[in-house]
Amino acid sequence: MIQFYSIYPKKKIIDFIKFEVGSLCIITGGPSVGRIGIVLQQGKNFIEEEMIKLKDANGIEFSTKFSFIFVIGKGRKSFISLPKDKGIRQVQLL
């Protein structure tokens, strides 16, 4: 759970973000690092690792480990500013 604080000295909590299906997340490790997507499904793979299935802004689905997930918003609403490409993987053509 992430807690957001206001910029005022009292440091009052203004909102919570829980990890759940429909949360907006950024990938912090592995081959999908930097991608941003909405959580579609949570489950375990054949070696009992917690895996998360996500969908990016272009509708492309991808998966990553739970330990690489950092929640940044609810639905399509981000609580932080995003880069102009919105975390979409750029494909390089050879």
C-alpha positions in Angstrom: 0.0 0.0 0.0 1.3 3.4 -0.9 0.5 6.5 1.1 0.6 10.0 -0.4 1.3 13.0 1.8 0.4 16.6 1.1 3.1 19.2 0.9 1.9 20.9 4.1 3.8 20.5 7.4 1.0 18.4 9.0 1.7 15.6 6.5 -1.9 14.4 6.4 -2.6 11.3 4.3 -4.7 12.3 1.3 -5.2 8.9 -0.4 -4.3 5.2 -0.5 -3.6 3.0 -3.4 -4.1 -0.8 -3.0 -2.8 -3.5 -5.3 -5.8 -5.1 -7.0 -7.1 -5.9 -10.4 -7.6 -2.7 -12.2 -4.7 -0.8 -10.6 -2.2 1.1 -12.7 1.3 -0.1 -12.2 4.9 0.5 -13.4 7.4 -2.3 -13.9 10.6 -1.8 -11.9 12.7 -4.8 -13.0 13.1 -7.6 -15.5 12.7 -7.4 -19.3 9.6 -5.2 -19.1 11.2 -2.5 -16.9 9.7 0.9 -17.4 6.4 -0.3 -18.9 3.1 0.9 -17.5 -0.1 -1.2 -17.5 -3.3 -2.0 -15.8 -3.5 -5.2 -13.8 -5.7 -7.8 -15.4 -5.0 -11.0 -13.5 -2.9 -12.3 -10.6 -1.8 -15.9 -10.4 1.1 -18.4 -9.9 3.2 -20.0 -12.6 4.5 -23.6 -12.7 7.3 -22.9 -10.2 5.0 -21.1 -7.8 6.1 -17.6 -8.5 3.5 -14.9 -8.2 2.9 -13.6 -11.7 0.9 -10.5 -12.8 -0.8 -10.1 -16.2 -1.1 -6.4 -17.4 -2.4 -4.5 -20.4 -0.7 -1.3 -21.6 -2.3 1.8 -23.2 -2.1 0.1 -26.7 -4.0 -3.0 -25.5 -0.9 -5.2 -25.6 -0.9 -7.8 -22.8 2.3 -8.8 -20.9 3.3 -10.5 -17.7 5.9 -10.0 -15.0 6.7 -11.1 -11.5 4.8 -9.6 -8.5 8.1 -8.3 -7.0 8.6 -6.1 -10.1 5.3 -4.3 -9.7 4.9 -0.8 -8.2 1.4 0.6 -8.0 1.0 4.2 -9.3 -2.7 4.7 -9.7 -6.3 3.5 -9.8 -7.7 2.5 -13.2 -6.3 4.8 -15.9 -5.8 7.7 -13.3 -2.1 8.0 -12.4 -1.1 9.7 -9.1 2.3 10.6 -10.5 3.3 12.4 -13.7 4.1 10.0 -16.5 6.5 10.3 -19.4 5.0 11.4 -22.7 5.0 7.9 -24.2 3.0 6.6 -21.1 5.3 3.6 -20.6 4.6 2.0 -24.0 7.4 -0.2 -25.3 9.1 1.3 -28.3 9.8 -1.2 -31.1 13.0 -0.8 -33.0 12.9 -2.0 -36.6 16.1 -3.2 -38.2 
